[in-house]
Amino acid sequence: MRSGGRCAICNKYLLELNYDVNIGEMAHIVGWSTAKRSPRGDAPLPAEQRNNVDNLVLLCAEHHKIVDTPELLKEFTVERLIGHKIAHEQRVYHLTDMKADDSTVVLRMFGGIRGLSVELSKEHARQIVFSDAGKFALFPDSFDKHGIEIDLHQLLDPEDSWDAYWQMGVKLIDKSLQPLNEGIKQGHIRHVSVFTLTRIPLMIYLGYQLGDKIPMTIYQKHRGKTETWLWSATAPVEKFEYRQLASAGNDKVTLILSLSGSIGLDDLPAELKEGTNIFEVRPVDTIPNRDIFLNKLSAQNFTKTFHDLLSGLEITHKGCRQIDLVPAIPVAAAVSIGRGVMRQAHPAIMIYDRSAGIYKPTIKINGHETN
């Protein structure tokens, strides 16, 4: 029961379901006798205690054979086996102590970013959501139980076929989200943990399609001395502000997001700055940088500032039908922007992305094309 029916080393399930046969093996940490051929039998544990539960560990047949092989006894010491036993049994206890609402469905979306590729294993995602939120990661709706995966690596390089890249990306996201949306509709899925890293417009579109139907945690990949997806509770909490950089006597709006990098007016294409009301969101008293979102509270502060700006635009530019968005933002900001757009209430948003030093249009959200 302590082991949850699984091998304490490889976590293999030890009930053969086709034949309903128990294939687990009770292994001794310190050999059951003091004979020379008894694995670790020379340890100073009294013979009458060697069949007690504290000296027994549940293993699969393969690992039972491995840990008791004479040539490997120096590697599989008493201390190491006790460590495997304790860690495994504690993990089983914590996971089985969780309530139904302590689970989360993991959604992973990755694609190439200018030649770079990013991955996140199922095991790493499980560790992150447990460490961060104390939730048990679920990986449903796939034959290998890897959860909701959106693989954008198969797309062509956007610089080779700009419009086709974004169109195919949108189709892949829509198709991949179908089982998630069905699970939400049926009430089987009550929380989602999002891990994504790809081109910014696709992450904004993902957030838009996810919406705010259910609670969601968005994880941010942090680079530095160590690479991790965990939020830091000790990192500085950044605040954000918006300001108007240019005014025009109309309701045409361009919005610059300078968070992970700075975007200047000279960086904008002519159609986004001529006769346009230009607004910018940026950190307060901090130079935009890629580590701007180390603390989860920083992400929350940005989301509030972004929503405040949209609310202000509804008052000052009621006739605005489309916002041209030029972003240099972290992952969590991208997904949050998409989630926070109110369908039919907010203007459409045309998202721009940089290619060969020029910002070009990519995906429009909240227009009739995506509703």
ZAFI-967872 format. One record per residue (C-alpha): residue in one letter; x, y, z negated. Coordinates in steps of 0.02 Angstrom, whole numbers, plus 50000, padded with zeros to 5 digits. Each point is the difference from the previous one (the first is absolute). Layout:
N
REC  residu      x      y      z
REC       a      X      Y      Z
...
// end
This chain:
371
REC  residu      x      y      z
REC       m  50000  50000  50000
REC       r  50142  50120  49960
REC       s  50073  49971  50173
REC       g  49836  50025  50093
REC       g  50027  49837  50095
REC       r  50152  50070  50090
REC       c  50186  49963  50006
REC       a  50092  50117  49882
REC       i  50138  50026  50130
REC       c  49918  50008  50173
REC       n  49818  50031  49947
REC       k  49937  49855  50107
REC       y  49822  49946  49957
REC       l  50011  49825  49927
REC       l  49830  49925  50037
REC       e  49994  49918  50171
REC       l  49828  50056  50057
REC       n  49972  49873  50140
REC       y  50017  49852  49881
REC       d  49968  50087  49833
REC       v  50166  49935  49934
REC       n  50107  50086  49868
REC       i  50175  50014  50077
REC       g  50076  50102  49859
REC       e  50138  49927  49893
REC       m  50037  50027  49816
REC       a  50185  50044  49990
REC       h  50110  50010  49846
REC       i  50110  50154  49981
REC       v  50113  49910  49878
REC       g  50004  49816  50050
REC       w  49884  49889  49899
REC       s  50148  49896  49937
REC       t  50180  50034  49949
REC       a  50068  49872  50124
REC       k  50139  50061  50115
REC       r  49890  49986  50156
REC       s  49859  50101  49922
REC       p  49998  50173  50085
REC       r  50054  50132  49873
REC       g  49980  49864  49868
REC       d  50154  50058  49907
REC       a  49916  50163  49948
REC       p  49979  50021  49810
REC       l  49812  49970  49996
REC       p  49940  49867  49876
REC       a  49933  49844  50086
REC       e  49831  50014  49913
REC       q  49972  50172  50080
REC       r  50041  49952  50179
REC       n  49822  49951  50046
REC       n  49926  50159  49926
REC       v  49916  50120  50123
REC       d  50137  50131  49979
REC       n  50124  49878  50078
REC       l  49886  49950  50143
REC       v  49977  50089  50165
REC       l  49880  49961  50144
REC       l  50092  49976  50165
REC       c  49968  49934  50173
REC       a  50088  49837  50046
REC       e  50129  50093  50106
REC       h  50054  50118  49862
REC       h  49996  49863  49868
REC       k  50125  49905  50106
REC       i  50106  50155  50029
REC       v  50014  50056  49819
REC       d  50046  49824  49942
REC       t  50132  49967  50134
REC       p  50168  49976  49909
REC       e  50096  50110  50123
REC       l  49880  50146  49965
REC       l  49991  49994  49810
REC       k  50123  50144  49984
REC       e  49881  50107  50101
REC       f  49837  49942  49922
REC       t  50048  50025  49819
REC       v  49886  49992  49848
REC       e  49997  50190  49993
REC       r  49951  50017  50183
REC       l  49859  49873  49989
REC       i  49933  50081  49842
REC       g  50001  50166  50093
REC       h  49902  49925  50147
REC       k  49874  49922  49880
REC       i  49971  50159  49898
REC       a  49987  50117  50150
REC       h  49881  49884  50093
REC       e  49886  49966  49852
REC       q  49991  50184  49954
REC       r  49954  50046  50179
REC       v  49862  49868  50003
REC       y  49933  50066  49834
REC       h  49993  50181  50058
REC       l  49923  49961  50169
REC       t  49865  49886  49929
REC       d  49962  50130  49866
REC       m  49944  50124  50133
REC       k  49816  50039  50028
REC       a  49920  49998  50172
REC       d  50020  50189  50019
REC       d  50186  49985  49966
REC       s  50031  49939  50176
REC       t  50044  50096  50157
REC       v  50007  49957  50184
REC       v  50167  50042  50079
REC       l  50001  50089  50167
REC       r  50166  50014  50091
REC       m  50027  50100  50160
REC       f  50174  50019  50073
REC       g  50075  50049  50166
REC       g  50160  50063  50074
REC       i  50050  50178  49959
REC       r  50119  50065  50132
REC       g  50091  49835  50012
REC       l  49989  49955  49816
REC       s  49897  49854  49936
REC       v  49925  49980  49826
REC       e  49931  49843  49917
REC       l  49924  49957  49831
REC       s  49985  49819  49943
REC       k  49844  49931  49919
REC       e  50100  49962  49843
REC       h  50069  50177  49987
REC       a  49827  50075  50022
REC       r  49934  49886  49863
REC       q  50136  50058  49880
REC       i  49970  50184  50040
REC       v  49812  50001  49968
REC       f  50021  49899  49841
REC       s  50140  50113  49934
REC       d  49913  50161  50050
REC       a  49817  49967  49962
REC       g  49994  49832  49911
REC       k  49896  49931  50143
REC       f  50005  49830  50081
REC       a  50034  50011  50186
REC       l  49879  49908  50114
REC       f  50045  49951  50178
REC       p  49838  49943  50080
REC       d  49933  49986  50176
REC       s  50147  49920  50088
REC       f  50047  49820  50031
REC       d  50162  50020  49901
REC       k  49920  50108  49864
REC       h  50113  50146  50038
REC       g  49857  50124  49986
REC       i  49956  50145  50113
REC       e  50150  50028  50112
REC       i  50010  50126  50141
REC       d  50155  49965  50104
REC       l  50042  50148  50111
REC       h  50171  49933  50051
REC       q  49920  49928  50156
REC       l  49963  50174  50068
REC       l  50109  50075  50133
REC       d  50112  50146  49953
REC       p  49890  50156  50002
REC       e  50129  50095  50099
REC       d  49979  49873  50140
REC       s  49811  50018  50012
REC       w  49937  50137  49885
REC       d  49811  49990  50020
REC       a  49994  49810  50015
REC       y  50098  49980  49838
REC       w  49875  50096  49895
REC       q  49849  49921  50085
REC       m  50066  49824  49968
REC       g  50045  50044  49821
REC       v  49823  50059  49966
REC       k  49927  49839  50074
REC       l  50116  49891  49895
REC       i  49953  50091  49840
REC       d  49814  49989  50038
REC       k  50008  49814  50037
REC       s  50108  49960  49848
REC       l  49885  50092  49880
REC       q  49845  49899  50048
REC       p  50022  49864  49866
REC       l  50039  50133  49868
REC       n  49845  50100  50043
REC       e  49894  49842  49995
REC       g  50071  49954  49830
REC       i  49962  50174  49933
REC       k  49824  49992  50072
REC       q  49966  49833  49916
REC       g  50072  50059  49834
REC       h  50143  49875  49998
REC       i  50133  50136  50010
REC       r  49996  50135  49866
REC       h  50176  50071  50008
REC       v  50134  50016  50134
REC       s  50188  50027  49986
REC       v  50075  50079  50155
REC       f  50180  49978  50057
REC       t  50041  50082  50166
REC       l  50143  50081  50092
REC       t  49988  50046  50183
REC       r  49969  50157  50106
REC       i  49904  50132  49902
REC       p  49847  50014  50115
REC       l  49965  49813  49983
REC       m  50008  50011  49810
REC       i  49879  50147  50001
REC       y  49884  49901  50113
REC       l  50012  49850  49884
REC       g  49947  50109  49853
REC       y  49857  50072  50102
REC       q  49934  49827  50041
REC       l  50021  49939  49821
REC       g  49904  50150  49932
REC       d  49958  50017  49817
REC       k  49874  49858  49985
REC       i  50095  49910  49861
REC       p  50145  50039  49881
REC       m  50170  49991  50083
REC       t  50182  50013  49950
REC       i  50122  50063  50132
REC       y  50181  49951  49975
REC       q  50146  50105  50058
REC       k  50168  49927  50052
REC       h  50137  50092  49907
REC       r  50180  50005  50060
REC       g  50152  50050  49899
REC       k  50115  49906  49884
REC       t  49873  49859  50004
REC       e  49859  49968  50122
REC       t  49831  49967  49922
REC       w  49813  50021  50027
REC       l  49968  50036  49816
REC       w  49947  50173  49947
REC       s  50109  50086  49871
REC       a  49918  50067  49843
REC       t  50156  50100  49954
REC       a  50033  50088  50167
REC       p  49955  50186  50013
REC       v  49818  50039  50038
REC       e  49992  50112  50153
REC       k  49867  50131  50032
REC       f  49944  50063  50170
REC       e  49928  50158  50074
REC       y  49929  50057  50166
REC       r  50026  50165  50085
REC       q  49953  50082  50163
REC       l  50146  50032  50117
REC       a  49906  50080  50145
REC       s  49827  50075  50028
REC       a  49890  50010  50153
REC       g  49827  50070  50031
REC       n  49924  49829  50031
REC       d  49971  49831  49917
REC       k  50144  49908  50082
REC       v  50104  49915  49862
REC       t  50172  49921  49997
REC       l  50053  49917  49838
REC       i  50183  49963  49960
REC       l  50043  49877  49861
REC       s  50180  50028  49944
REC       l  50025  49869  49864
REC       s  50135  49875  50048
REC       g  50077  50126  50119
REC       s  49982  50181  50053
REC       i  49906  50048  50158
REC       g  50028  50176  50064
REC       l  49891  50103  50115
REC       d  50132  49983  50134
REC       d  49976  49812  49994
REC       l  49819  50013  50056
REC       p  49950  49985  50182
REC       a  49931  50159  50076
REC       e  49818  49942  50000
REC       l  50003  49979  49810
REC       k  50067  50171  49955
REC       e  49932  50123  50128
REC       g  49838  50081  49943
REC       t  49986  49879  49854
REC       n  49972  50008  49813
REC       i  50150  49905  49931
REC       f  50001  49929  49824
REC       e  50136  49904  49910
REC       v  50000  49885  49848
REC       r  50167  49982  49912
REC       p  50073  49963  49827
REC       v  50008  50138  49870
REC       d  50180  50047  49955
REC       t  50070  49843  50083
REC       i  50081  49977  50170
REC       p  49903  49872  50104
REC       n  50089  49832  49991
REC       r  49967  49815  50026
REC       d  49993  49966  49811
REC       i  49863  50128  49967
REC       f  49879  49861  49947
REC       l  50100  49900  49872
REC       n  49864  50028  49870
REC       k  49820  49947  50034
REC       l  49939  50163  49923
REC       s  50090  50096  50137
REC       a  49898  49907  50130
REC       q  49841  50040  49905
REC       n  50046  50185  49992
REC       f  50027  50005  50188
REC       t  49833  49916  50034
REC       k  49910  50130  49895
REC       t  50090  50143  50087
REC       f  49957  49928  50171
REC       h  49815  49983  49953
REC       d  49999  50177  49930
REC       l  50067  50064  50166
REC       l  49866  49907  50099
REC       s  49867  50073  49886
REC       g  50071  50174  50025
REC       l  50000  49979  50189
REC       e  49815  49954  49994
REC       i  49969  50174  49930
REC       t  50125  50107  50097
REC       h  49991  49909  50167
REC       k  49826  49926  50012
REC       g  50012  49989  50188
REC       c  50154  49889  49997
REC       r  49962  49838  50092
REC       q  50177  49928  50003
REC       i  50154  50018  49892
REC       d  50167  49968  50086
REC       l  50105  49912  49869
REC       v  50191  50000  50006
REC       p  50065  49890  49858
REC       a  50167  49961  49920
REC       i  49934  49898  49854
REC       p  50027  49843  49896
REC       v  49898  49841  50017
REC       a  49882  50034  49856
REC       a  49958  50172  50068
REC       a  49961  49929  50172
REC       v  49878  49868  49938
REC       s  49921  50121  49875
REC       i  49970  50130  50136
REC       g  49904  49874  50104
REC       r  49899  49937  49851
REC       g  49950  50176  49948
REC       v  49926  50055  50165
REC       m  49811  50010  49986
REC       r  49918  49930  50156
REC       q  49893  50126  50092
REC       a  50027  50131  49864
REC       h  50183  50046  50031
REC       p  50066  50053  50170
REC       a  50083  49873  50112
REC       i  50187  49985  49973
REC       m  50123  49979  50143
REC       i  50161  49927  49931
REC       y  50166  50046  50079
REC       d  50162  49903  49996
REC       r  50177  50044  50051
REC       s  50078  49925  50156
REC       a  50164  50056  50077
REC       g  49995  50159  49895
REC       i  49823  50046  50052
REC       y  49837  49981  49905
REC       k  49868  49912  50105
REC       p  49818  49951  49967
REC       t  49967  49819  49949
REC       i  49837  49948  49914
REC       k  49842  50100  49962
REC       i  49901  49952  49846
REC       n  49825  50055  49951
REC       g  49956  50036  50180
REC       h  49874  49895  50098
REC       e  50145  49892  50061
REC       t  50025  49922  49828
REC       n  49826  50006  49922
// end
